[in-house]
Amino acid sequence: MKKFIIASHGNLAKELKNSVQMIMGNTYEMDAVCMDPERTMDSIKEEINKKLNNEDTNAEYIILTDVLGGSIANLSAEFTRFSNVHVVTGFNLSLVLEMLSLKDAMSTKDLIEHCVHQAKNGIVYVNEVLSKSISK
């Protein structure tokens, strides 16, 4: 079973989770961890550790963070010492929707590779696309 943790600076993770639930419903194993100035890194680390119920040996955890090199991504990377924890940075809504839609269709590694590729392809400068189609 694949479980997802969305982690970000500020309330981005919580609001992304709300957006996903609005689109797909509340049927997924997904938690949000939000970092704010009042919280310590230790409290965030403890929260993530609790969400990684390492007693569930069949679970694979995918932690999605907002920014490569950011505090929350660096802290999440510490959990990759567990073989069932994977960290992906630079999340967006399309990445999360794709992961949830395909989570049971492929292995965790293949899912991550596929969804990262799709999310990168989904970042498009629409003006350029439109100008190319008009000039044809």
PANU-507371 format. One record per residue: x, y, z of N, C-alpha, C in turn; residue number from 1; residue in three letters. Coordinates in steps of 0.2 Angstrom, whole numbers, plus 5000, padded with zeros to 4 digits. Layout:
% PANU-507371
R   n_xx   n_yy   n_zz   ca_xx   ca_yy   ca_zz   c_xx   c_yy   c_zz     i    aa
R      X      Y      Z       X       Y       Z      X      Y      Z   NUM   ALA
...
END
This chain:
% PANU-507371
R   n_xx   n_yy   n_zz   ca_xx   ca_yy   ca_zz   c_xx   c_yy   c_zz     i    aa
R   5004   4994   5000    5000    5000    5000   5004   5006   5000     1   MET
R   5003   5011   4996    5006    5017    4995   5003   5023   4999     2   LYS
R   5007   5026   5004    5004    5032    5008   5008   5038   5006     3   LYS
R   5004   5043   5006    5007    5050    5004   5008   5055   5010     4   PHE
R   5013   5058   5010    5014    5064    5015   5016   5070   5011     5   ILE
R   5012   5075   5011    5014    5081    5007   5016   5086   5013     6   ILE
R   5022   5089   5011    5026    5093    5016   5028   5099   5013     7   ALA
R   5027   5105   5017    5028    5111    5014   5030   5117   5019     8   SER
R   5033   5122   5016    5033    5128    5020   5026   5131   5020     9   HIS
R   5024   5134   5026    5018    5137    5026   5012   5132   5025    10   GLY
R   5006   5134   5023    5000    5130    5023   4999   5127   5016    11   ASN
R   5004   5127   5012    5004    5125    5005   5002   5117   5005    12   LEU
R   5005   5113   5009    5003    5106    5009   4996   5105   5011    13   ALA
R   4994   5108   5016    4987    5108    5018   4982   5110   5013    14   LYS
R   4983   5115   5010    4979    5118    5004   4979   5113   4998    15   GLU
R   4985   5110   4997    4985    5106    4991   4981   5100   4992    16   LEU
R   4982   5097   4999    4978    5091    5001   4970   5093   5000    17   LYS
R   4968   5099   5002    4961    5101    5001   4959   5101   4994    18   ASN
R   4963   5104   4990    4962    5104    4982   4961   5097   4980    19   SER
R   4966   5092   4982    4965    5085    4979   4959   5082   4982    20   VAL
R   4957   5083   4988    4951    5080    4990   4945   5083   4987    21   GLN
R   4945   5090   4985    4939    5093    4981   4939   5089   4974    22   MET
R   4944   5088   4971    4944    5085    4964   4943   5077   4965    23   ILE
R   4946   5074   4969    4946    5066    4969   4942   5063   4975    24   MET
R   4940   5067   4980    4937    5064    4986   4942   5063   4991    25   GLY
R   4939   5061   4997    4944    5059    5003   4945   5052   5004    26   ASN
R   4947   5049   4999    4948    5041    4999   4955   5039   4999    27   THR
R   4960   5043   5000    4967    5042    4999   4971   5042   5006    28   TYR
R   4976   5038   5006    4981    5038    5012   4985   5044   5011    29   GLU
R   4983   5050   5013    4987    5056    5012   4987   5061   5018    30   MET
R   4993   5063   5020    4993    5068    5026   4997   5074   5024    31   ASP
R   4996   5079   5027    4999    5086    5026   5003   5087   5032    32   ALA
R   5010   5090   5031    5014    5092    5036   5016   5100   5034    33   VAL
R   5014   5104   5038    5016    5111    5037   5021   5114   5042    34   CYS
R   5026   5117   5039    5031    5121    5043   5029   5128   5043    35   MET
R   5030   5130   5049    5029    5138    5050   5034   5140   5056    36   ASP
R   5035   5147   5056    5040    5149    5060   5039   5148   5068    37   PRO
R   5033   5146   5070    5032    5144    5077   5034   5137   5079    38   GLU
R   5035   5133   5074    5037    5126    5075   5045   5125   5075    39   ARG
R   5047   5120   5078    5054    5118    5078   5055   5112   5073    40   THR
R   5061   5112   5071    5062    5106    5066   5061   5100   5070    41   MET
R   5063   5099   5076    5062    5093    5080   5054   5091   5080    42   ASP
R   5050   5096   5081    5043    5094    5081   5040   5092   5074    43   SER
R   5043   5095   5069    5041    5093    5062   5043   5086   5061    44   ILE
R   5050   5085   5063    5053    5078    5062   5049   5073   5066    45   LYS
R   5046   5074   5072    5042    5070    5076   5036   5068   5072    46   GLU
R   5033   5074   5070    5026    5073    5066   5027   5068   5060    47   GLU
R   5032   5069   5056    5033    5065    5050   5034   5058   5053    48   ILE
R   5039   5057   5058    5040    5050    5060   5034   5047   5063    49   ASN
R   5029   5050   5066    5023    5047    5068   5019   5045   5062    50   LYS
R   5019   5049   5057    5015    5047    5051   5018   5041   5047    51   LYS
R   5024   5040   5048    5028    5034    5045   5027   5029   5050    52   LEU
R   5021   5026   5050    5020    5020    5054   5024   5014   5052    53   ASN
R   5030   5014   5054    5035    5009    5052   5033   5002   5055    54   ASN
R   5028   5001   5058    5025    4995    5060   5022   4991   5054    55   GLU
R   5019   4995   5050    5016    4993    5044   5021   4991   5038    56   ASP
R   5024   4985   5038    5029    4983    5034   5027   4983   5027    57   THR
R   5021   4983   5025    5019    4983    5018   5018   4990   5015    58   ASN
R   5018   4995   5019    5017    5002    5017   5023   5004   5014    59   ALA
R   5022   5008   5008    5027    5012    5005   5025   5019   5006    60   GLU
R   5030   5024   5008    5028    5031    5009   5031   5035   5004    61   TYR
R   5028   5039   5001    5030    5044    4997   5029   5051   5000    62   ILE
R   5035   5054   5002    5034    5061    5004   5036   5066   4999    63   ILE
R   5031   5070   4998    5031    5075    4992   5032   5082   4996    64   LEU
R   5038   5085   4994    5040    5092    4997   5040   5097   4992    65   THR
R   5040   5103   4994    5039    5109    4990   5045   5111   4986    66   ASP
R   5051   5112   4989    5057    5115    4986   5063   5110   4988    67   VAL
R   5066   5109   4982    5073    5105    4983   5078   5110   4987    68   LEU
R   5081   5107   4992    5086    5111    4996   5082   5115   5002    69   GLY
R   5076   5115   5002    5072    5118    5007   5072   5114   5014    70   GLY
R   5071   5118   5019    5072    5114    5026   5067   5108   5026    71   SER
R   5061   5109   5024    5057    5103    5024   5059   5097   5020    72   ILE
R   5062   5099   5014    5064    5093    5010   5071   5090   5013    73   ALA
R   5075   5094   5016    5081    5092    5019   5079   5087   5025    74   ASN
R   5074   5089   5029    5072    5085    5034   5069   5079   5032    75   LEU
R   5065   5079   5027    5062    5073    5024   5067   5068   5022    76   SER
R   5072   5071   5019    5077    5066    5016   5080   5062   5021    77   ALA
R   5080   5064   5027    5083    5060    5033   5079   5053   5033    78   GLU
R   5073   5053   5031    5069    5047    5032   5070   5042   5026    79   PHE
R   5074   5044   5021    5076    5039    5016   5080   5034   5018    80   THR
R   5083   5034   5025    5086    5029    5027   5082   5022   5028    81   ARG
R   5075   5023   5028    5071    5018    5028   5069   5016   5021    82   PHE
R   5070   5010   5019    5069    5007    5012   5062   5008   5009    83   SER
R   5057   5009   5013    5051    5010    5011   5048   5018   5011    84   ASN
R   5053   5022   5011    5052    5030    5011   5055   5033   5005    85   VAL
R   5051   5036   5001    5054    5040    4995   5052   5047   4996    86   HIS
R   5057   5051   4994    5055    5058    4994   5056   5061   4987    87   VAL
R   5051   5065   4985    5051    5069    4979   5050   5076   4980    88   VAL
R   5054   5081   4977    5053    5088    4978   5050   5091   4972    89   THR
R   5047   5097   4973    5045    5101    4968   5037   5099   4966    90   GLY
R   5033   5097   4971    5027    5095    4969   5022   5100   4966    91   PHE
R   5017   5098   4963    5012    5102    4960   5006   5098   4960    92   ASN
R   5000   5101   4959    4994    5098    4959   4993   5092   4954    93   LEU
R   4996   5093   4948    4995    5088    4943   5000   5082   4945    94   SER
R   5005   5083   4948    5009    5077    4951   5006   5073   4956    95   LEU
R   5003   5076   4960    4999    5073    4966   4993   5069   4963    96   VAL
R   4989   5072   4959    4983    5069    4956   4985   5063   4952    97   LEU
R   4991   5064   4948    4993    5058    4944   4995   5052   4948    98   GLU
R   4999   5054   4954    5001    5049    4958   4996   5045   4961    99   MET
R   4991   5049   4964    4985    5045    4967   4981   5041   4962   100   LEU
R   4980   5044   4956    4977    5040    4951   4980   5033   4949   101   SER
R   4987   5033   4949    4990    5027    4946   4994   5023   4952   102   LEU
R   4992   5025   4958    4996    5022    4964   4996   5015   4964   103   LYS
R   4991   5012   4962    4990    5004    4962   4992   5001   4955   104   ASP
R   4994   5005   4950    4995    5002    4943   5002   5000   4942   105   ALA
R   5007   5003   4946    5014    5001    4945   5018   5001   4952   106   MET
R   5024   4999   4951    5028    4999    4957   5030   5007   4959   107   SER
R   5032   5007   4965    5033    5014    4968   5038   5018   4964   108   THR
R   5044   5015   4962    5049    5018    4958   5046   5020   4951   109   LYS
R   5043   5015   4948    5040    5017    4942   5035   5022   4942   110   ASP
R   5031   5022   4947    5026    5028    4948   5029   5034   4949   111   LEU
R   5034   5035   4953    5038    5041    4954   5041   5043   4948   112   ILE
R   5044   5039   4944    5048    5041    4938   5042   5044   4933   113   GLU
R   5037   5040   4932    5032    5042    4927   5029   5048   4929   114   HIS
R   5027   5049   4935    5023    5055    4937   5028   5062   4937   115   CYS
R   5034   5061   4939    5039    5066    4939   5039   5069   4931   116   VAL
R   5040   5064   4927    5041    5065    4920   5034   5069   4917   117   HIS
R   5028   5066   4919    5022    5069    4917   5021   5076   4920   118   GLN
R   5023   5077   4926    5022    5084    4929   5027   5089   4926   119   ALA
R   5033   5087   4924    5038    5091    4920   5035   5093   4914   120   LYS
R   5032   5089   4910    5029    5090    4904   5022   5094   4904   121   ASN
R   5019   5094   4910    5013    5098    4911   5015   5106   4913   122   GLY
R   5021   5107   4913    5023    5115    4914   5024   5117   4907   123   ILE
R   5019   5122   4905    5019    5124    4898   5018   5132   4898   124   VAL
R   5022   5135   4894    5020    5142    4893   5015   5143   4887   125   TYR
R   5009   5144   4890    5003    5143    4885   5003   5149   4880   126   VAL
R   5006   5154   4881    5007    5160    4876   5011   5157   4870   127   ASN
R   5016   5153   4871    5020    5150    4866   5016   5145   4862   128   GLU
R   5013   5141   4865    5009    5136    4862   5004   5139   4858   129   VAL
R   5000   5144   4860    4995    5147    4856   4998   5150   4850   130   LEU
R   5004   5154   4851    5007    5157    4845   5009   5153   4840   131   SER
R   5011   5147   4842    5014    5142    4837   5008   5139   4833   132   LYS
R   5002   5138   4837    4996    5135    4833   4993   5140   4829   133   SER
R   4993   5147   4830    4990    5152    4826   4995   5153   4820   134   ILE
R   5001   5152   4821    5006    5154    4815   5006   5148   4810   135   SER
R   5002   5143   4811    5002    5137    4806   4997   5138   4801   136   LYS
END
